[in-house]
Amino acid sequence: MYERILVPMDGSKNAHKALVEATKLAQKLGSKLFIVSVASDQTYAHYGAEFGSEIVTHFKEAASKFLDTAVEEVKQSGVPVETRFKTGLPKPTIAVTLPEELNTDLTVIGRSGAHGLGRAIMGSTTSYVVHNSKASVLVVD
């Protein structure tokens, strides 16, 4: 059914919940997990200062930590797993680019992530993925 499952992670509790559900599903179906983190490659300007590559480097270092932790957790379940760190616009990267590149057939994503506005509404990235994904989407609350 679902052989290759994409799990976007941003270090949030909801992303971890999605990982847990994706791992359970992968165990039952004999699927492989692809845990990914996407950092925006846009330049940020704030109070007259411009930030760019150093922000991406910071995101990559932070992502490396939670991706490594996620891999260790998944490996304990016996599920095959790979990670990816990408730079780009997170919404289309998660919805289109990564499913095409990794040939995934399901994306398991948390309802809202690190920048969610609250638990009462679906996060904007999740909403975008639901409406534009090249793969089926499971939203985890």
Backbone bond lengths (Angstrom), bond angles and torsions (degrees), N, CA, C in turn:
res aa  C-N    CA-C-N  psi(-1)  N-CA   C-N-CA  omega(-1)  CA-C   N-CA-C  phi
1 M - - - 1.448 - - 1.530 109.62 -
2 Y 1.324 118.05 -79.33 1.462 121.82 175.67 1.517 107.23 -108.32
3 E 1.321 116.08 111.91 1.461 120.93 -175.52 1.519 113.56 -98.35
4 R 1.338 116.52 -27.85 1.459 121.75 -175.56 1.531 108.08 -134.08
5 I 1.335 115.83 111.22 1.459 121.46 -172.33 1.525 110.76 -111.72
6 L 1.321 115.24 126.82 1.469 123.14 178.23 1.524 109.23 -93.63
7 V 1.338 116.01 131.71 1.463 120.94 177.96 1.531 108.00 -128.91
8 P 1.337 117.79 101.88 1.465 119.77 176.02 1.520 110.29 -75.05
9 M 1.333 116.21 136.25 1.464 120.70 -179.95 1.519 110.10 -129.86
10 D 1.338 114.20 141.13 1.461 120.62 177.75 1.525 111.76 -128.53
11 G 1.327 115.93 10.82 1.455 120.11 -179.76 1.515 114.08 88.85
12 S 1.328 117.84 -1.33 1.460 120.98 -177.87 1.530 111.79 -83.20
13 K 1.343 115.54 164.29 1.465 120.99 177.19 1.524 110.87 -63.60
14 N 1.328 116.97 -39.47 1.464 119.86 -179.73 1.523 111.61 -66.30
15 A 1.309 117.51 -35.58 1.468 120.18 176.71 1.523 109.61 -65.88
16 H 1.323 117.00 -38.15 1.461 119.93 178.12 1.528 110.48 -65.96
17 K 1.333 117.75 -39.47 1.464 120.77 176.07 1.527 110.35 -59.24
18 A 1.327 116.23 -40.86 1.467 120.61 178.32 1.527 110.20 -63.40
19 L 1.320 116.74 -40.25 1.462 120.88 178.17 1.523 111.12 -61.60
20 V 1.303 116.47 -43.96 1.470 120.83 179.97 1.527 110.12 -60.93
21 E 1.322 117.24 -46.37 1.471 120.69 179.61 1.524 111.57 -66.33
22 A 1.319 116.91 -40.81 1.466 120.46 179.01 1.524 110.73 -63.91
23 T 1.316 116.78 -37.62 1.467 120.78 178.67 1.524 110.71 -64.97
24 K 1.323 117.12 -44.54 1.468 120.93 177.53 1.531 110.49 -59.93
25 L 1.310 115.76 -45.12 1.457 120.84 -179.79 1.529 110.65 -63.64
26 A 1.327 116.44 -43.73 1.467 121.11 179.84 1.522 111.19 -62.89
27 Q 1.324 117.46 -37.69 1.472 121.13 177.10 1.521 110.28 -61.37
28 K 1.317 116.62 -46.14 1.467 120.98 -177.93 1.520 112.71 -67.90
29 L 1.336 116.70 -35.81 1.459 120.57 -174.16 1.529 114.00 -98.13
30 G 1.329 116.91 -8.44 1.456 119.82 -175.82 1.523 112.09 71.02
31 S 1.313 116.16 36.11 1.469 122.51 -176.28 1.526 111.95 -92.01
32 K 1.317 114.98 166.58 1.465 122.82 173.72 1.527 107.80 -107.13
33 L 1.341 116.73 139.29 1.462 121.93 177.34 1.522 110.94 -99.73
34 F 1.314 114.81 142.04 1.457 122.90 172.01 1.523 106.42 -121.11
35 I 1.326 115.98 105.10 1.458 120.96 -179.11 1.521 107.24 -94.05
36 V 1.333 115.98 124.75 1.462 120.12 -173.39 1.520 111.25 -128.07
37 S 1.309 114.19 153.14 1.455 121.58 171.74 1.518 107.15 -132.28
38 V 1.317 116.21 136.62 1.462 121.11 -177.78 1.519 108.96 -124.52
39 A 1.325 115.82 124.93 1.466 121.70 176.36 1.517 109.11 -107.77
40 S 1.300 115.78 135.56 1.454 120.53 177.70 1.519 109.61 -64.68
41 D 1.322 115.86 135.56 1.461 120.10 178.80 1.522 111.89 -99.31
42 Q 1.316 116.29 14.29 1.454 119.91 178.14 1.517 110.10 -76.01
43 T 1.307 116.29 150.65 1.454 121.58 175.71 1.522 108.22 -80.83
44 Y 1.306 116.29 137.41 1.456 121.53 179.59 1.534 108.91 -105.76
45 A 1.317 116.32 133.44 1.462 120.74 175.59 1.524 107.55 -119.16
46 H 1.315 115.81 127.84 1.460 119.98 -177.25 1.525 108.71 -145.63
47 Y 1.301 116.28 122.95 1.465 122.13 178.31 1.525 112.51 51.93
48 G 1.315 115.81 41.69 1.462 120.22 176.22 1.515 114.93 82.72
49 A 1.319 118.85 -6.66 1.467 121.88 177.78 1.521 108.54 -102.30
50 E 1.316 116.00 144.12 1.455 120.63 -179.77 1.522 109.62 -112.75
51 F 1.314 115.00 130.99 1.456 121.45 -179.94 1.517 108.26 -120.82
52 G 1.288 117.82 139.68 1.458 120.68 -179.86 1.499 111.58 -145.81
53 S 1.332 115.64 -96.51 1.459 120.41 -172.49 1.532 112.58 -61.95
54 E 1.326 117.78 -32.89 1.468 118.67 -179.89 1.532 111.10 -67.41
55 I 1.326 117.78 -29.22 1.465 121.22 176.07 1.528 109.22 -68.28
56 V 1.327 117.07 -44.63 1.465 120.72 179.42 1.530 109.90 -62.43
57 T 1.331 117.46 -40.45 1.463 120.76 177.41 1.524 110.51 -60.88
58 H 1.328 116.75 -42.50 1.462 120.89 177.29 1.538 110.79 -62.13
59 F 1.343 116.58 -45.99 1.463 120.64 178.65 1.526 110.90 -59.93
60 K 1.319 116.46 -41.08 1.465 120.65 -178.62 1.530 111.08 -64.95
61 E 1.317 116.83 -41.87 1.464 120.75 178.24 1.528 111.11 -64.13
62 A 1.330 116.68 -43.98 1.466 120.28 178.49 1.527 110.59 -65.17
63 A 1.325 117.06 -42.75 1.462 121.52 179.85 1.518 111.02 -63.01
64 S 1.308 116.60 -39.10 1.462 120.48 -179.97 1.520 110.69 -57.08
65 K 1.313 116.66 -40.00 1.470 120.98 -179.26 1.526 111.37 -66.07
66 F 1.343 117.42 -50.93 1.463 116.97 -176.81 1.521 112.16 -75.97
67 L 1.330 118.89 -25.11 1.465 120.17 174.63 1.528 110.50 -69.47
68 D 1.329 116.42 -41.77 1.471 119.56 177.67 1.529 111.07 -61.44
69 T 1.329 116.42 -42.55 1.459 120.68 178.32 1.532 110.48 -63.30
70 A 1.326 116.87 -41.76 1.463 121.53 179.46 1.524 111.15 -63.02
71 V 1.333 116.73 -42.54 1.467 120.40 179.80 1.520 110.53 -61.63
72 E 1.316 117.13 -44.51 1.467 120.25 179.55 1.525 110.67 -60.60
73 E 1.329 116.27 -41.37 1.460 120.76 179.35 1.534 111.09 -63.59
74 V 1.323 116.83 -44.91 1.466 121.31 -178.65 1.525 111.01 -68.57
75 K 1.324 117.06 -40.21 1.468 120.27 -179.75 1.522 111.74 -59.13
76 Q 1.327 118.01 -33.24 1.464 121.63 178.14 1.527 111.48 -62.33
77 S 1.319 116.63 -25.16 1.462 120.77 179.96 1.528 112.26 -86.55
78 G 1.336 116.26 -9.59 1.455 120.30 -179.30 1.518 114.51 84.44
79 V 1.311 117.62 6.58 1.467 121.95 -179.43 1.529 109.32 -84.03
80 P 1.341 118.29 132.72 1.460 119.87 175.22 1.529 110.54 -65.60
81 V 1.331 115.70 140.44 1.466 119.32 -173.48 1.524 110.70 -147.01
82 E 1.316 115.08 145.27 1.466 123.33 171.87 1.523 107.64 -134.53
83 T 1.337 115.91 156.13 1.463 119.90 175.77 1.527 109.79 -121.96
84 R 1.315 113.97 157.99 1.454 121.59 174.62 1.522 108.20 -143.80
85 F 1.324 115.98 143.90 1.460 122.04 169.50 1.513 106.03 -120.23
86 K 1.311 116.30 126.27 1.461 121.19 -179.06 1.523 109.43 -124.88
87 T 1.303 115.29 151.41 1.452 120.43 168.76 1.520 107.05 -110.88
88 G 1.301 115.45 145.66 1.459 121.06 -178.19 1.514 108.68 152.87
89 L 1.302 115.67 -166.31 1.456 120.16 175.96 1.522 107.51 -83.47
90 P 1.330 118.20 117.13 1.464 120.51 -172.83 1.531 115.13 -54.81
91 K 1.314 118.30 -44.90 1.465 120.07 -174.60 1.530 112.46 -59.09
92 P 1.328 119.87 -58.91 1.474 118.36 -179.91 1.531 113.19 -69.58
93 T 1.320 116.99 -26.47 1.472 119.34 178.41 1.523 109.96 -65.87
94 I 1.332 116.96 -42.95 1.459 121.08 179.79 1.530 111.15 -74.42
95 A 1.313 117.18 -38.89 1.461 120.72 -175.37 1.526 113.48 -77.61
96 V 1.337 117.18 -36.63 1.462 119.63 -171.01 1.524 113.25 -123.48
97 T 1.328 116.88 -55.32 1.467 120.82 -171.36 1.524 112.39 -61.23
98 L 1.312 117.53 -53.65 1.469 120.05 -176.98 1.524 113.17 -66.66
99 P 1.346 119.94 -43.49 1.466 117.67 175.89 1.535 112.92 -58.12
100 E 1.334 116.52 -36.46 1.465 118.99 177.70 1.525 111.45 -70.95
101 E 1.340 116.97 -46.64 1.467 121.00 -178.28 1.526 112.37 -64.02
102 L 1.319 116.92 -40.21 1.461 121.66 -174.45 1.528 112.78 -97.84
103 N 1.329 115.93 -3.71 1.465 121.95 179.85 1.531 111.48 56.07
104 T 1.342 115.92 44.18 1.461 120.57 179.76 1.521 109.78 -84.67
105 D 1.328 115.36 152.76 1.460 119.72 -179.19 1.528 113.01 -116.31
106 L 1.323 117.11 -2.56 1.462 122.07 176.12 1.518 108.91 -149.06
107 T 1.334 115.14 137.98 1.469 121.30 171.66 1.519 107.30 -114.49
108 V 1.336 115.82 126.20 1.466 121.56 176.71 1.520 106.41 -109.57
109 I 1.319 116.17 118.02 1.465 121.08 -171.39 1.526 110.01 -135.66
110 G 1.333 115.92 145.85 1.459 121.08 175.77 1.513 111.14 -71.38
111 R 1.318 115.64 154.24 1.467 120.67 -177.80 1.521 112.48 -59.98
112 S 1.310 116.51 -39.53 1.461 120.96 175.08 1.515 106.94 -146.99
113 G 1.314 115.64 156.89 1.454 119.23 -175.53 1.507 112.66 -113.61
114 A 1.314 114.63 -150.09 1.460 121.61 -175.67 1.520 112.31 -60.38
115 H 1.320 116.55 -25.89 1.457 119.60 -176.76 1.521 111.88 -113.90
116 G 1.341 116.67 21.78 1.453 120.59 179.80 1.525 111.22 -64.72
117 L 1.315 116.74 150.05 1.460 121.21 -178.83 1.512 112.56 -83.83
118 G 1.290 116.54 -9.73 1.458 119.37 179.66 1.510 110.14 156.69
119 R 1.303 115.48 166.06 1.461 119.67 -177.36 1.524 111.94 -78.72
120 A 1.309 118.85 -12.82 1.454 121.01 -176.77 1.525 112.53 -78.47
121 I 1.325 117.89 -18.68 1.464 120.29 -178.87 1.516 109.90 -126.90
122 M 1.323 114.95 157.64 1.455 119.72 177.21 1.533 108.34 -77.98
123 G 1.336 116.57 137.69 1.454 121.01 179.12 1.520 111.84 -62.98
124 S 1.319 117.12 155.76 1.470 120.86 -175.71 1.530 112.07 -66.01
125 T 1.333 118.32 -36.34 1.467 119.52 177.84 1.519 109.62 -66.69
126 T 1.320 117.09 -45.33 1.470 120.51 178.98 1.519 110.55 -59.93
127 S 1.311 116.96 -45.73 1.464 120.94 179.15 1.535 110.84 -59.60
128 Y 1.314 116.30 -44.41 1.471 120.41 178.92 1.529 110.15 -60.69
129 V 1.332 116.98 -45.28 1.464 121.02 -179.05 1.527 110.28 -62.04
130 V 1.333 117.09 -44.68 1.467 121.12 179.38 1.533 110.52 -56.72
131 H 1.307 117.31 -42.88 1.464 121.31 -175.06 1.526 114.95 -84.66
132 N 1.326 118.11 -16.02 1.467 119.48 -173.20 1.522 115.26 -127.91
133 S 1.300 118.80 0.33 1.459 120.52 -172.89 1.522 112.83 -67.32
134 K 1.323 114.49 145.26 1.460 122.32 174.28 1.523 110.17 -82.51
135 A 1.331 117.66 -8.72 1.465 122.70 -179.86 1.532 108.28 -121.95
136 S 1.324 116.27 165.62 1.460 119.85 172.52 1.523 108.08 -63.39
137 V 1.342 116.20 155.30 1.467 120.82 -177.41 1.522 110.04 -129.45
138 L 1.324 115.39 133.56 1.460 122.83 172.46 1.521 106.63 -115.83
139 V 1.337 116.87 119.41 1.464 121.82 178.71 1.524 107.93 -97.52
140 V 1.323 115.74 127.16 1.454 121.77 -178.20 1.514 109.30 -105.64
141 D 1.334 115.30 133.01 1.455 120.95 -179.70 1.502 110.14 -95.20
